[in-house]
Amino acid sequence: MLYAKTDKDGTIIDVATSQSEEYALLVAPNDPHVSEILAKKFVAEGTSTQDILNESDIELMRILEDLVDLLTKKRLIQFTELPAAAQKKLLGRKWVRGVHTGHEEGLIMETDNIAGIDEDTLI
């Protein structure tokens, strides 16, 4: 989501990714004026669209992990219905996050029964 800062005439003069008193107006990134402001910001900051996509991929991965957890907790899907490669990646990331945050207890998993995943290739 993008939020715009406007001048006294209501013209968009800047955009930001978080809402505040100054940046209160929700705007679409495909709005021509907003796109122009974003392009200028990228050039000024030396940010490439690839950098933005990479950061977005990281954020999206966490959202997808949380979505899979939610769907399995609600029993709308079974974890074992996911492809083996997806199971392996998700379990590996969950384990690394647990170690990183100090909550690795309870993350010991039996991998023998998970679609042929072996412990050596968990991550």
HUSUL-V122846 format. One record per backbone hydrogen bond with DSSP energy under -1.0 kcal/mol. CO is the residue of the C=O (numbers start at 1). NH is the residue of the N-H. E is the energy in kcal/mol with one decimal. If there is no record, write none. Layout:
co;nh;e
CO;NH;E
CO;NH;E
//
This chain:
co;nh;e
2;27;-2.6
3;16;-2.6
4;25;-1.5
5;13;-3.2
5;14;-1.3
7;10;-1.9
11;7;-2.2
14;5;-2.9
16;3;-3.1
23;20;-1.6
25;4;-3.3
28;31;-1.6
31;35;-3.1
32;36;-2.0
33;37;-1.9
34;38;-2.6
35;39;-2.5
36;40;-2.0
37;41;-2.1
38;42;-2.5
39;43;-2.0
40;44;-2.5
41;45;-2.5
42;47;-1.9
48;52;-1.8
49;53;-2.5
50;54;-2.6
51;55;-2.3
52;56;-2.5
53;57;-2.6
54;58;-1.8
55;59;-2.1
56;60;-2.9
57;61;-2.3
58;62;-1.5
59;63;-1.7
60;64;-2.7
61;65;-2.4
62;66;-2.3
63;67;-2.3
64;68;-2.6
65;69;-2.3
66;70;-2.5
67;71;-2.8
68;72;-2.4
69;73;-2.5
70;74;-2.2
71;76;-2.8
71;77;-1.2
78;81;-2.2
79;82;-1.6
83;87;-2.4
84;88;-2.6
85;89;-2.2
86;90;-2.7
87;91;-2.8
88;92;-2.4
89;93;-2.6
90;94;-2.4
91;95;-2.3
92;96;-2.4
93;97;-2.7
94;98;-2.2
95;99;-2.4
96;100;-2.9
97;101;-2.5
98;103;-2.4
104;107;-2.0
111;114;-1.4
113;115;-1.1
114;117;-2.4
118;121;-1.4
119;122;-1.2
//
